[in-house]
């Protein structure tokens, strides 16, 4: 879709700014947007200018961000149009970089004395600094897809994001240096109050060392005041959610995996309530452990990408819905959700048999699990030929195939393992104890072996266990990094490079760490593995708890669960499903719990069925899932968490489908129950009437209450479950 000013340049001669073709931003056109989680906004993201051409404005009806551009660039307005909240209280540089030990501001104006709020009329008195990077040109155009995503599985969203990109280009006074150019990029998306920001540094001179890049610095309004209190004791900013593509530590949650978001105090804010100036009201974004990346002549360094999502509520469900919408918008590959089995195989015949069972029951993919006889690091001609033959067989049955590979939590050699910066030895100081360095000879070869294997066998899925977890490495002999100061950045870039390659070659990636923004598709939903050695009765409740807890900020397609068909992590006969035909009721309910939540589980074992009755049950569940796939992969509203004491359940909602909601309810008790509950239908988009049908029974019409709920009465047999369609 063509937009206003697909690509243009302007020169930093101040009168020229007033001659550009940016449309003038008309304050009278400010919209009062409807709830964007229910009604798709009509306003498109665009770049505007102020009537006096002194400001550049990004606006999409939901978010407004303004930049004063003379005598240098500062952000002066950051508004959530949904609730009118102004997030900004003071001006700060647009970015900050440290090169060869010297720090520079990118943009910035000075002279603000009151830092609790910012008035537009103060700007005319602000001054620039000749030692800062100054604006040279501005470019703008449509957002370009960051990854050339090739989708070869089912996905609820196959569209790349749409919006506008605005780039401010900066240079230093030539008396200081003309060798470094900096570009600050902003992307604003259609239909969501979200923008993404990053910085690019281009070196046109001798090799230099980048010590730090702070790609975002915002003086934001505080969330609360406290006369006495440390930053850790006070709430962080809740009007904005920040996420970058630099996160790891296997927490299965972004906020714990985050490595770049820093809420700091601001000593120049002297009118704050806190007597010691300890209010955490200055947001800075940068990776802490990246302190020495060399940049050769002609090279460009690209910072982390900071996603900034404006929030309009403290409600946990609503905030989660907004974050989930962010993922499906800017990382649409996270909406891929193929139906897969986790096969434990000892030989090729078991692989062919599992492929046949997948095809017979409606499964779409087969993953060779850990402990199977597939070794992706073996690139010998014989191994490649063996697995290409099996991949061809799977593809002939329309089944995707892939395999598991472990990177971390293993010892390779003293030469290739992570080196402890304190002892100078591979002293099991890595996140997982022993671990190889991704930048070692072995690590670089590992990456190439995986690509070679995947390319030459035709595998469609890659399950990467223990991906790079952020280990630093003090080696100065590893070819993939210079030393300790750049070891984390270089290893991270290598891991991201593999996932970019997979994403662009149509290879689906399961990886138990937070690489979603760089092309991975799925992460564990969050569970304790030893729990799968507990009795099946426990597992059913625990799995529903895992689903409930793991879908507040992840969509159903972003997480996987686990169903041990055979013995796993210990446990007796009461813990496993084999023989499947003898535990058919439990097998069916475990499938319904996961598929009903839209969450794929790793059904780990040698087969999907062992008898005709088992086959029919599996086939029936998969057919049901495919029938309602769109709504089952839609957002979850959390109704009641499983506790074994009473009913529990979840509700899928999607205002853009014919089926607006799908409700699942469970009875863990050993007695029949009848309950009346309030079902919240606000996020279905229904306003007055809801037609509700239990399973395939005739629909019953309900009048919505004033708070968008209906009173639903249901009866469940002992240890039973049911589901309702809402239209």
C-alpha positions in Angstrom: 0.0 0.0 0.0 1.4 3.4 -1.0 1.6 6.1 1.6 2.3 9.8 1.9 6.0 10.4 1.1 7.2 7.0 0.4 10.8 8.2 0.4 12.3 11.7 0.6 15.2 13.7 1.9 15.5 17.1 3.5 18.7 19.1 4.2 19.3 20.7 7.5 18.7 24.3 6.3 16.0 25.5 8.6 13.7 27.2 6.1 13.6 24.1 4.0 11.8 22.2 6.8 8.7 24.4 6.1 8.7 23.5 2.4 8.2 19.7 2.7 5.2 17.7 1.6 4.4 16.4 5.1 0.7 17.1 5.6 0.1 19.6 8.4 -1.1 18.0 11.6 -4.5 19.4 12.4 -5.4 19.3 16.1 -9.1 19.3 15.3 -8.6 15.9 13.6 -7.5 14.2 16.8 -9.7 11.2 17.1 -11.5 9.7 20.1 -10.7 6.1 19.2 -12.9 3.2 19.9 -11.4 0.3 21.8 -8.8 -1.0 19.3 -8.9 -4.5 20.9 -12.4 -4.8 19.6 -12.8 -2.5 16.6 -10.1 -2.2 14.0 -9.1 1.5 13.8 -9.5 3.2 10.4 -6.7 5.8 11.0 -3.4 4.8 9.3 0.0 5.5 10.7 1.6 8.6 9.0 4.1 11.4 9.4 3.0 15.0 9.8 4.5 18.4 10.4 3.3 21.2 12.6 1.9 24.4 10.9 5.2 26.2 11.6 7.3 23.3 10.4 9.2 23.2 13.6 7.8 19.8 14.7 7.6 16.4 13.1 4.7 14.2 14.3 4.1 10.5 14.2 0.4 9.6 14.6 -2.0 6.7 14.0 -5.1 7.7 15.9 -4.0 5.7 19.0 -0.5 7.1 19.6 1.0 10.5 19.0 4.7 11.3 19.3 6.1 14.7 18.4 9.7 15.9 17.8 10.9 19.4 17.9 13.6 19.6 15.2 15.4 22.9 15.7 18.1 23.7 16.7 18.3 19.9 17.4 15.9 17.0 17.8 14.0 16.3 21.0 10.8 14.4 21.7 8.3 16.8 23.2 5.1 14.9 23.2 4.3 11.2 23.7 0.5 10.7 24.1 -1.8 7.7 24.4 -4.8 8.9 22.5 -7.0 6.1 24.0 -7.0 7.8 27.4 -5.3 11.1 26.8 -2.3 10.3 29.0 0.8 12.4 28.4 3.8 10.2 29.2 6.5 12.8 28.8 7.6 15.2 31.6 11.0 16.5 30.2 13.2 16.5 27.1 16.2 14.1 26.8 18.6 13.3 24.0 17.1 10.9 21.4 19.9 8.4 22.0 23.3 8.3 23.6 26.4 6.5 22.4 29.9 5.9 23.8 32.6 5.4 21.3 36.3 4.9 22.0 35.6 5.8 25.6 33.9 9.1 24.9 30.1 9.7 25.3 28.0 11.6 22.8 24.3 12.7 22.9 22.3 12.1 19.7 20.1 15.2 19.4 19.0 16.9 22.6 18.2 20.4 23.8 19.1 22.1 27.1 17.6 24.7 29.4 14.6 23.0 31.0 14.6 23.8 34.7 11.2 22.3 35.7 11.3 18.6 35.0 8.0 17.5 36.4 6.2 18.7 33.2 7.0 20.3 29.9 5.2 23.3 28.3 5.6 23.9 24.5 6.3 27.6 25.0 9.5 26.7 26.9 11.1 25.2 23.8 12.0 28.5 22.2 14.5 29.1 25.0 16.2 25.7 24.9 19.7 25.6 23.4 21.7 22.9 21.6 25.3 21.8 22.3 27.9 21.9 19.5 29.4 18.7 20.8 26.2 16.7 20.2 25.3 14.8 17.1 23.0 17.1 15.0 20.2 16.4 12.6 21.3 16.3 8.9 18.4 14.7 7.0 15.1 13.0 7.5 13.8 10.0 5.6 10.4 8.3 5.7 8.6 5.4 4.0 6.6 2.3 4.5 7.7 -0.2 7.1 9.9 -2.9 5.5 9.5 -6.5 6.7 12.4 -7.2 9.1 12.4 -10.9 8.2 11.5 -12.4 4.9 9.2 -14.8 6.7 8.3 -18.0 4.8 5.3 -19.6 6.4 4.8 -23.3 5.7 2.3 -24.1 8.5 -1.1 -23.0 9.6 -1.0 -19.5 11.1 -3.8 -17.2 12.4 -2.0 -14.2 10.8 0.1 -14.5 7.7 0.4 -10.7 7.1 3.6 -8.7 7.7 3.0 -5.6 9.8 1.9 -2.3 8.1 2.9 1.2 9.1 5.3 4.0 8.5 9.0 4.4 9.3 10.6 7.8 10.2 14.4 8.1 10.3 16.4 11.0 11.7 20.0 11.1 10.4 22.7 12.7 12.5 26.4 13.7 12.2 28.9 15.5 14.4 30.5 18.8 13.8 33.3 18.1 11.3 35.8 19.7 13.6 35.2 16.8 16.0 34.8 14.0 13.5 33.1 13.3 10.2 33.7 9.5 10.3 30.6 8.5 12.4 27.0 8.8 11.2 24.0 7.9 13.3 20.5 7.1 12.3 17.6 6.9 14.7 14.7 4.8 13.4 11.1 4.9 14.5 8.4 2.6 13.2 4.7 3.3 13.9 2.2 0.5 13.2 -1.4 0.6 11.9 -4.1 -0.3 14.4 -2.1 -0.5 17.6 -0.5 2.1 20.0 2.9 0.6 19.3 6.2 2.0 18.0 9.6 0.4 17.6 12.8 2.3 17.9 16.5 1.5 17.1 19.8 3.2 16.3 22.3 2.5 13.5 25.9 3.7 13.7 27.9 3.7 10.5 31.7 4.0 10.6 33.4 5.8 7.6 36.8 6.0 9.2 39.3 3.9 11.1 38.3 1.0 13.3 36.5 2.2 16.4 35.1 0.6 19.6 31.4 1.0 20.5 31.3 0.9 24.3 27.6 1.5 24.8 24.5 2.4 22.8 21.5 3.8 24.7 18.9 3.6 22.0 16.1 5.1 24.1 16.1 7.7 26.9 12.7 9.0 28.0 11.9 11.2 31.0 8.5 9.7 31.8 5.9 10.8 34.3 6.2 8.8 37.6 3.6 6.3 38.4 3.4 7.2 42.1 5.1 9.4 44.6 6.8 8.5 47.8 8.6 11.0 50.1 11.0 8.2 51.2 11.7 5.0 49.3 14.2 3.4 47.0 13.7 2.8 43.3 13.1 -0.9 43.9 10.3 -0.1 46.4 8.4 2.1 44.0 6.3 1.0 41.0 7.8 1.3 37.6 6.0 3.0 34.7 2.7 1.4 33.9 1.6 3.7 31.0 4.1 2.0 28.7 5.2 -1.6 28.1 8.8 -1.9 26.9 10.3 -5.0 25.2 13.4 -5.5 23.1 14.9 -8.3 21.0 17.6 -8.9 23.6 16.2 -11.3 26.2 17.3 -14.7 27.6 17.5 -16.8 30.7 14.9 -19.5 30.1 12.3 -18.0 32.4 9.6 -18.5 29.7 8.5 -14.9 30.6 9.8 -11.7 29.0 10.0 -9.5 32.1 12.4 -11.9 33.8 14.3 -12.6 30.5 14.8 -8.9 29.7 18.4 -7.6 29.6 17.9 -4.1 28.4 15.3 -2.1 30.3 16.6 0.2 33.0 14.4 2.4 35.2 16.7 5.0 36.6 16.5 8.1 38.9 16.8 11.6 37.5 18.7 14.0 39.7 17.9 17.1 37.6 14.2 16.5 38.4 14.5 18.5 41.6 10.7 19.1 42.1 9.9 15.4 42.6 8.3 14.4 45.9 11.1 11.9 46.9 13.5 13.8 49.2 16.5 11.8 47.9 15.5 12.0 44.2 15.0 8.2 44.1 11.9 8.1 41.9 12.4 5.6 39.0 11.2 7.9 36.3 13.9 7.8 33.6 13.7 5.0 31.1 16.9 4.0 29.4 17.3 1.0 27.1 20.7 -0.8 26.5 22.3 -4.2 27.1 24.4 -3.9 30.3 27.2 -6.4 29.4 28.0 -5.0 25.9 31.0 -2.7 26.4 33.4 -3.2 23.6 32.2 -4.0 20.0 34.7 -3.2 17.3 33.3 -1.5 14.2 35.5 -1.5 11.1 35.4 1.0 8.3 32.3 0.7 6.2 30.4 -1.3 8.8 27.2 -0.5 10.5 26.2 -1.4 14.1 22.5 -1.9 14.7 21.3 -1.6 18.3 18.6 -3.6 20.0 15.0 -2.9 18.8 12.8 -1.3 21.5 9.1 -2.0 21.3 7.1 0.7 23.1 3.4 -0.2 23.6 1.2 2.3 25.3 -1.1 0.9 28.0 -4.4 2.3 29.1 -5.3 0.1 32.0 -4.0 -1.6 35.2 -6.2 -4.6 34.5 -4.0 -7.7 34.1 -6.2 -9.3 31.4 -6.4 -6.1 29.3 -2.7 -5.5 29.6 -2.0 -9.1 28.5 -4.4 -8.8 25.6 -2.5 -5.7 24.4 0.9 -7.4 24.7 -0.4 -10.5 22.8 -1.7 -8.3 20.1 1.8 -6.7 19.8 3.3 -10.2 19.1 0.8 -11.2 16.5 1.2 -7.8 14.8 5.0 -7.4 14.6 6.1 -11.0 14.9 3.3 -12.8 13.0 5.3 -16.0 12.8 4.3 -16.5 16.5 0.8 -17.2 15.3 2.0 -20.4 13.5 0.7 -23.4 15.3 1.2 -26.8 13.6 -0.2 -30.0 15.2 2.9 -32.0 16.1 3.9 -35.3 17.8 7.2 -35.7 19.7 8.5 -39.0 18.7 11.0 -41.1 20.6 12.5 -43.4 18.0 15.2 -46.0 17.9 15.2 -46.7 14.2 13.9 -45.6 10.8 10.9 -47.9 10.8 9.5 -46.3 13.9 9.8 -42.9 12.2 7.8 -44.2 9.1 5.2 -45.8 11.4 4.8 -42.5 13.3 4.5 -40.6 10.0 1.7 -43.0 9.0 -0.1 -42.5 12.3 0.2 -38.7 12.0 -1.3 -38.8 8.5 -4.1 -41.1 9.7 -5.2 -39.0 12.6 -4.9 -35.5 11.1 -1.6 -34.5 12.7 0.6 -32.1 10.6 4.1 -32.6 11.9 6.5 -34.9 13.6 9.5 -33.8 15.7 12.3 -36.3 16.6 12.5 -35.8 20.4 15.5 -35.8 22.6 16.7 -39.3 23.0 15.8 -40.2 19.5 18.2 -41.6 16.9 18.6 -38.4 14.9 21.8 -36.4 15.1 21.7 -33.1 13.3 25.3 -32.5 13.9 26.3 -35.5 11.8 26.7 -34.0 8.3 28.1 -37.2 6.7 26.7 -38.1 3.3 25.2 -41.3 4.8 23.4 -39.5 7.6 22.1 -36.8 5.2 20.9 -39.4 2.8 19.2 -41.4 5.6 17.2 -38.4 6.9 16.4 -37.0 3.5 14.8 -40.3 2.6 12.7 -40.1 5.7 11.9 -36.5 5.2 10.7 -37.2 1.6 8.5 -40.0 3.0 7.0 -37.6 5.5 6.4 -35.0 2.9 4.7 -37.5 0.6 2.2 -37.9 3.4 1.9 -34.1 3.9 3.6 -34.3 7.2 6.3 -31.8 8.2 9.4 -33.3 10.0 12.1 -31.9 12.2 14.4 -32.7 15.1 15.8 -31.7 18.4 19.3 -30.4 19.0 21.0 -29.4 22.3 23.4 -26.4 22.3 24.0 -25.4 25.9 24.3 -27.4 29.2 27.0 -29.6 27.7 30.8 -29.7 27.8 32.7 -29.7 24.5 36.3 -29.0 25.4 38.5 -26.6 27.3 39.2 -24.8 24.0 35.6 -24.4 23.0 33.7 -23.9 26.3 32.8 -20.6 27.9 35.8 -19.1 29.8 35.2 -17.7 33.3 36.3 -14.0 33.4 37.5 -14.4 37.0 39.5 -17.6 36.8 40.3 -17.6 33.1 39.2 -21.2 32.8 36.1 -23.2 31.7 35.0 -23.5 35.4 31.3 -24.4 34.9 30.5 -20.7 35.3 27.9 -20.6 32.5 24.1 -20.3 33.0 23.8 -24.1 32.7 27.1 -24.9 34.3 29.2 -26.2 31.4 28.4 -24.7 28.1 30.2 -24.1 24.8 30.8 -20.6 23.5 28.8 -19.8 20.4 31.8 -17.9 19.1 34.3 -20.8 19.5 35.4 -22.9 16.6 33.0 -25.6 17.7 30.1 -23.1 18.1 30.6 -21.6 14.6 30.8 -25.1 13.1 27.7 -26.2 15.0 25.7 -23.4 13.4 26.9 -24.3 9.9 26.3 -28.0 10.5 22.7 -27.3 11.5 22.1 -25.2 8.4 23.7 -27.8 6.2 21.6 -30.6 7.7 18.3 -28.7 7.4 19.0 -27.6 3.9 20.1 -31.0 2.6 17.5 -33.1 4.3 14.5 -30.8 3.7 13.6 -30.8 7.4 10.9 -28.2 8.2 11.2 -28.0 12.0 14.0 -27.2 14.3 13.8 -27.7 18.1 16.8 -25.9 19.7 17.2 -26.8 23.3 19.4 -24.7 25.5 19.9 -21.9 22.9 22.5 -19.2 23.7 21.5 -18.1 27.3 23.6 -14.9 27.6 26.9 -16.4 28.8 29.8 -14.1 28.7 33.2 -15.5 27.6 36.7 -14.2 28.4 38.5 -16.1 25.7 40.6 -14.0 23.4 41.2 -16.9 20.9 37.6 -17.7 19.9 37.2 -16.6 16.3 33.6 -15.4 16.8 34.3 -12.6 19.3 37.2 -10.4 20.4 37.1 -10.8 24.1 34.9 -10.5 27.2 33.5 -7.0 26.3 31.9 -8.1 23.0 31.3 -11.8 23.8 27.6 -11.5 24.8 26.7 -9.3 21.8 28.6 -11.5 19.3 27.1 -14.7 20.5 23.6 -13.2 20.6 24.0 -12.1 17.0 25.1 -15.6 16.0 22.1 -17.2 17.6 19.8 -14.6 16.1 21.4 -15.2 12.7 20.5 -18.9 12.9 16.9 -18.1 13.7 16.6 -15.5 11.0 17.9 -18.1 8.5 15.3 -20.6 9.7 12.5 -18.1 9.6 13.4 -17.1 6.0 13.7 -20.7 4.9 10.3 -21.8 6.2 11.7 -23.8 9.1 9.5 -23.7 12.2 11.5 -23.1 15.4 10.8 -24.3 19.0 13.3 -22.7 21.3 13.0 -22.5 25.1 14.1 -18.9 25.4 12.8 -15.5 24.4 13.9 -15.1 20.7 10.4 -14.3 19.4 11.4 -10.9 17.9 14.1 -12.6 15.9 12.1 -15.4 14.2 11.4 -18.2 16.7 7.8 -19.5 16.8 7.2 -21.2 20.2 8.5 -21.5 23.7 7.6 -23.7 26.6 4.4 -22.6 28.3 6.1 -23.0 31.6 6.1 -26.2 33.7 8.2 -28.3 36.0 9.4 -31.4 34.1 9.4 -33.7 37.2 5.6 -33.1 37.6 5.1 -35.4 34.6 6.1 -38.3 36.9 3.1 -37.6 39.1 -0.2 -39.5 38.7 -2.3 -38.6 35.7 -5.0 -37.2 38.0 -2.5 -34.6 39.3 -1.2 -33.9 35.8 -4.6 -33.0 34.5 -5.1 -30.3 37.1 -1.4 -29.1 36.9 -1.6 -28.8 33.1 -4.7 -26.6 33.3 -2.9 -24.5 35.9 0.1 -24.2 33.5 -2.1 -23.2 30.6 -4.0 -20.6 32.8 -0.8 -19.1 34.1 1.2 -19.3 30.9 -1.3 -17.4 28.6 -1.5 -14.0 30.3 1.1 -12.5 28.0 1.6 -15.3 25.5 -0.9 -16.2 22.8 -1.9 -19.9 22.7 0.3 -20.5 19.7 3.4 -19.2 21.5 3.6 -21.9 24.1 3.9 -25.7 24.2 2.9 -28.1 26.9 3.9 -31.7 27.5 2.1 -35.1 27.7 4.3 -38.1 28.5 2.9 -41.0 26.7 5.7 -43.2 28.1 7.7 -42.9 31.3 9.4 -39.6 31.8 11.4 -38.2 34.7 10.5 -41.3 36.8 7.0 -42.2 38.0 5.1 -45.4 37.9 2.3 -46.8 35.8 -0.2 -44.2 37.2 1.9 -41.4 35.6 1.9 -42.6 32.0 -0.7 -43.1 29.3 0.7 -46.3 27.7 -1.0 -48.6 27.0 -3.0 -45.8 25.5 -6.2 -47.8 25.0 -6.3 -48.6 28.7 -6.2 -44.9 29.7 -8.3 -43.5 27.0 -10.4 -41.2 29.1 -7.3 -39.5 30.5 -5.7 -39.4 27.1 -8.7 -37.7 25.6 -9.0 -35.1 28.4 -5.4 -34.2 28.2 -5.7 -33.6 24.5 -8.9 -31.6 25.0 -7.3 -29.5 27.6 -4.4 -28.5 25.4 -6.2 -28.4 22.0 -9.1 -26.7 23.7 -6.7 -24.0 24.9 -5.1 -23.7 21.5 -1.8 -24.9 23.0 0.2 -27.6 21.3 1.7 -30.2 23.6 4.7 -32.5 23.0 2.9 -35.8 22.9 6.1 -37.7 23.6 6.3 -41.4 22.9 6.6 -44.0 20.1 3.0 -43.8 18.8 -0.2 -41.8 18.8 -2.5 -44.8 19.1 -2.4 -48.5 19.9 -5.9 -49.7 19.0 -8.7 -48.7 16.7 -10.6 -47.1 19.6 -7.6 -45.0 20.5 -7.2 -44.0 16.8 -10.8 -42.9 16.6 -10.5 -40.8 19.8 -7.3 -39.0 18.6 -8.9 -38.5 15.1 -12.0 -37.1 16.7 -10.2 -34.6 18.9 -8.0 -33.4 16.0 -11.1 -33.0 13.8 -12.8 -31.0 16.5 -9.7 -28.8 16.9 -9.4 -28.1 13.2 -13.1 -27.3 13.0 -12.8 -24.6 15.6 -9.1 -23.8 15.0 -9.5 -20.0 14.4 -11.3 -19.3 17.7 -9.2 -21.9 19.6 -6.1 -19.9 18.6 -7.7 -16.7 19.6 -7.0 -14.8 22.9 -7.8 -16.4 26.2 -9.9 -14.7 28.9 -9.0 -16.3 32.2 -12.2 -17.3 34.2 -11.2 -19.5 37.1 -7.8 -21.2 37.8 -7.9 -24.9 38.4 -7.6 -25.7 42.1 -9.3 -29.1 42.3 -12.0 -27.7 44.6 -14.6 -26.5 42.1 -15.1 -25.8 38.4 -12.4 -24.1 36.4 -12.3 -22.7 32.9 -11.2 -20.4 30.1 -12.9 -18.4 27.3 -11.5 -17.8 23.9 -12.6 -14.5 22.3 -12.3 -12.9 18.8 -14.6 -10.0 17.8 -13.5 -10.5 14.1 -14.8 -14.0 13.7 -18.3 -15.4 13.2 -17.7 -17.6 16.3 -17.0 -14.8 18.8 -16.2 -17.1 21.7 -15.5 -20.6 22.8 -15.9 -21.5 26.5 -14.3 -24.6 28.1 -15.3 -25.7 31.6 -14.0 -28.5 33.8 -15.2 -30.3 36.9 -12.3 -31.9 38.9 -14.7 -33.2 41.6 -15.8 -36.8 41.9 -19.4 -35.7 42.0 -21.8 -34.1 39.5 -22.1 -30.3 39.8 -24.4 -27.5 38.6 -23.2 -24.0 38.6 -24.3 -20.5 37.5 -21.4 -18.2 36.5 -21.0 -14.8 34.9 -19.3 -15.1 31.5 -17.5 -11.9 30.4 -18.2 -11.2 26.7 -16.8 -7.7 26.3 -13.9 -8.8 24.2 -16.1 -10.9 21.9 -17.4 -7.6 20.6 -21.0 -8.6 21.3 -23.1 -5.8 22.8 -26.7 -7.0 23.3 -27.4 -10.6 22.3 -25.3 -13.8 22.4 -26.3 -17.2 21.0 -24.8 -19.9 23.1 -24.7 -23.6 22.3 -23.3 -26.4 24.3 -21.4 -28.8 22.1 -23.7 -29.6 19.2 -27.0 -28.8 21.0 -29.4 -26.1 19.8 -28.3 -22.5 20.7 -29.9 -20.6 23.5 -30.2 -16.8 23.3 -28.9 -14.6 26.1 -29.4 -10.9 26.7 -26.1 -9.3 27.8 -26.0 -7.6 31.2 -24.9 -4.0 31.4 -21.4 -5.1 32.2 -21.2 -7.3 29.0 -21.7 -10.5 30.9 -24.2 -13.3 30.7 -25.5 -15.6 33.5 -24.8 -19.1 32.3 -26.0 -22.2 34.1 -24.2 -25.5 33.3 -24.1 -29.1 34.7 -20.9 -31.2 34.6 -20.6 -34.9 35.4 -18.0 -36.0 37.9 -14.5 -35.4 36.5 -16.1 -34.2 33.3 -15.7 -31.2 30.9 -17.8 -29.4 28.3 -17.5 -26.6 25.8 -19.8 -23.8 24.5 -19.8 -21.9 21.2 -20.8 -18.2 21.4 -22.0 -16.3 18.4 
